[in-house]
Amino acid sequence: MNVHSESQPVKSAADQKRRQILDAALALIAENGFHGAGMAALAKLAGVPVGTMYRYFPSKEALIHDLYREIKQQMHRQMLRDFDPTQPIRERFFALWENLFDYYQANPQSFTFLEQYGSSPFLRELKSSLLAATPQALRDFFEEGYREQLLKPLPPELLYALLNGPIVALCNTVRNADAPLSPRAPARGDARLLGRRQILSRTFVKTLNRRFSCNINNSARPACSYPGSPSAP
């Protein structure tokens, strides 16, 4: 799926050219990895001269960083689709989990790109600026979890990794396996699989409760707070 496929106002020719380059980069990197996506190959796929590439991006690294930022912005918008900040933490957790799963399933190139980027040195270069760009609704979710003693005192980025990791593993399993995920509940096409995502997210919550959260499933609230959060001493 085109990372820029969401409804947007008409852009200038320069903006359209930039998007054309970014779309080509996403397709080539998803197929060949970072090392197989040199500027010459990117320019050829984008249908522009190599010199034009450098008018928009000073280097391959800058292009990759910009592409990552745009994908993350799109992913955050999808994660917050129909997200109701007045819902209990537990229901908001399920909404985030299911929306992220849906996003990965609908955007396989972006999913592959994010996986490659996350395991590369690139992410360390942008870490501080990316944290600053995290949507307020996501920050509020974690802060309220700490304040209400529903999340253990772990850094938000670690809790997010624990949210994201099982989804990534599940998506890889779905993409790479022809067999049903469970012999007791065979998946019959993508619609059946997507329909089971609530079961999958709730199964993950049980594991999260045992290992990393205070108690996201019921009202028992052992004392816990993340240092630096509003509930921290």
C-alpha positions in Angstrom: 0.0 0.0 0.0 1.3 3.5 -0.9 2.4 5.2 2.3 0.9 8.4 1.0 -2.5 6.8 0.0 -4.5 8.7 2.6 -6.7 11.5 1.4 -4.6 14.7 1.1 -5.0 18.1 -0.6 -3.4 18.6 -4.1 0.3 19.0 -3.7 2.8 21.0 -5.8 4.9 19.4 -8.5 7.9 19.4 -6.1 5.9 17.7 -3.4 4.6 15.1 -5.8 8.1 14.4 -7.1 9.3 14.0 -3.5 6.5 11.5 -2.8 7.3 9.7 -6.0 10.9 9.2 -4.8 9.7 8.1 -1.3 7.3 5.6 -2.8 10.0 4.1 -5.0 12.3 3.9 -2.0 9.7 2.1 0.1 9.1 -0.5 -2.7 12.9 -1.1 -3.4 13.9 -1.3 0.2 11.1 -3.6 1.1 12.2 -5.9 -1.7 16.0 -5.6 -1.6 16.9 -4.1 1.8 18.9 -1.0 2.5 22.1 -2.3 0.9 20.2 -3.2 -2.3 18.7 0.3 -2.6 21.4 2.6 -3.9 20.6 6.1 -5.1 21.0 5.1 -8.8 18.6 2.2 -8.4 16.1 4.4 -6.5 16.3 7.0 -9.2 15.7 4.5 -11.9 12.6 3.1 -10.1 11.3 6.6 -9.4 11.8 7.6 -13.0 14.0 10.6 -12.2 17.6 11.5 -12.9 20.0 10.8 -10.1 20.8 14.5 -9.7 17.1 15.1 -9.0 17.2 12.7 -6.1 19.8 14.9 -4.4 17.7 18.0 -4.9 15.2 16.5 -2.5 17.4 14.4 -0.2 21.1 15.3 0.5 21.9 11.6 1.0 20.5 8.1 1.0 20.4 8.2 4.8 18.4 11.4 4.8 15.9 9.8 2.4 15.5 6.7 4.6 15.0 8.8 7.8 12.3 10.9 6.1 10.6 7.8 4.8 10.7 6.3 8.3 9.2 9.5 9.8 6.3 9.5 7.3 5.5 5.8 7.9 5.5 6.3 11.6 3.2 9.2 11.3 0.8 7.2 9.2 1.1 4.2 11.6 0.3 6.4 14.6 -2.8 7.8 12.8 -4.0 4.3 12.2 -3.3 3.2 15.7 -5.5 6.0 17.0 -8.3 5.3 14.6 -11.6 5.3 16.6 -9.5 5.7 19.7 -11.6 7.0 22.6 -9.5 8.5 25.4 -12.4 8.2 27.8 -12.5 4.4 27.6 -10.8 2.4 30.3 -7.1 1.6 29.9 -7.9 -2.0 29.1 -10.2 -1.1 26.2 -7.7 1.4 24.9 -5.0 -1.2 25.0 -7.1 -3.5 22.8 -7.9 -0.7 20.4 -4.2 0.1 20.0 -3.3 -3.6 19.6 -6.0 -4.3 17.0 -5.4 -1.2 15.0 -1.6 -1.8 14.8 -2.2 -5.4 13.7 -4.6 -4.2 11.0 -2.1 -1.5 9.9 0.7 -4.1 9.5 -1.6 -6.5 7.6 -2.8 -3.8 5.2 0.7 -2.3 4.6 3.2 -5.2 4.0 5.8 -2.9 2.5 5.7 -0.5 5.4 5.8 -3.5 7.8 8.9 -4.9 6.2 10.6 -1.4 6.1 9.9 -0.8 9.8 11.3 -4.2 10.7 14.5 -3.5 8.7 14.8 0.0 10.1 14.3 -1.1 13.7 17.1 -3.6 13.5 19.6 -1.1 11.9 21.7 1.7 13.4 19.4 4.3 11.9 16.9 4.1 14.7 19.4 5.2 17.3 20.1 8.3 15.3 16.5 9.5 15.5 15.5 8.1 18.9 15.2 11.4 20.8 13.3 13.3 18.0 10.9 10.4 17.5 10.0 10.3 21.1 9.3 14.0 21.0 6.9 13.3 18.0 4.9 10.6 19.7 1.2 11.6 19.6 -0.1 13.0 22.9 -2.9 10.4 23.0 -0.3 7.6 23.2 1.7 9.5 25.9 -1.5 10.0 27.9 -2.2 6.3 27.6 1.1 5.3 29.3 1.0 8.2 31.8 -2.5 7.2 32.9 -1.5 3.6 33.2 1.3 4.6 35.5 -0.8 7.0 37.5 -3.6 4.4 37.9 -1.1 1.7 38.8 -2.1 -0.4 35.9 1.3 -0.6 34.3 4.6 -1.7 35.9 7.4 0.9 36.3 9.0 0.3 32.9 10.0 3.0 30.4 7.2 3.7 27.8 9.5 2.6 24.9 9.9 -0.8 26.6 6.2 -1.2 27.2 5.6 -0.2 23.5 8.1 -2.9 22.5 6.2 -5.4 24.5 3.0 -4.3 22.7 4.6 -4.4 19.3 6.7 -7.5 19.5 3.9 -10.1 19.6 2.1 -8.3 16.8 5.2 -8.4 14.6 5.7 -12.1 15.4 2.0 -12.9 14.6 2.2 -10.9 11.3 5.3 -12.8 10.2 3.7 -16.1 11.0 0.6 -15.2 9.0 2.7 -14.1 6.1 5.0 -17.1 6.0 2.6 -19.9 7.0 0.0 -21.5 4.8 -1.4 -23.7 7.7 -4.1 -22.4 10.0 -2.9 -20.7 13.2 -4.8 -23.1 15.4 -6.2 -26.5 14.7 -9.2 -25.8 16.9 -10.1 -22.5 15.1 -8.8 -22.8 11.5 -8.5 -19.5 9.7 -10.6 -19.2 6.6 -9.0 -16.4 4.7 -7.9 -13.0 5.9 -11.4 -12.0 7.0 -11.6 -14.9 9.5 -8.1 -14.1 10.7 -8.8 -10.4 11.2 -12.0 -11.4 13.0 -10.0 -13.3 15.6 -7.6 -10.4 16.4 -9.6 -9.7 19.6 -8.9 -13.2 20.9 -5.3 -12.8 20.0 -4.9 -9.4 21.7 -6.7 -10.7 24.9 -4.4 -13.7 25.0 -1.4 -11.4 24.8 -2.8 -9.4 27.7 -2.7 -12.4 29.9 1.0 -12.8 29.3 1.5 -9.1 29.7 -0.2 -9.2 33.1 1.9 -12.1 34.3 5.2 -10.5 33.3 5.1 -6.8 32.8 1.9 -5.1 33.9 0.5 -4.5 37.4 -3.0 -5.5 36.4 -4.7 -4.4 33.2 -7.5 -6.9 33.4 -9.2 -6.2 36.8 -9.5 -3.7 39.6 -6.7 -5.1 41.8 -3.9 -2.6 41.7 -0.6 -3.4 43.3 1.5 -0.4 43.9 3.7 0.6 40.9 4.8 3.7 39.1 7.3 4.5 36.5 10.0 6.9 37.8 9.4 10.2 36.2 5.7 9.7 35.7 3.1 11.8 37.6 2.6 9.0 40.1 6.3 8.6 40.9 7.4 9.8 44.3 
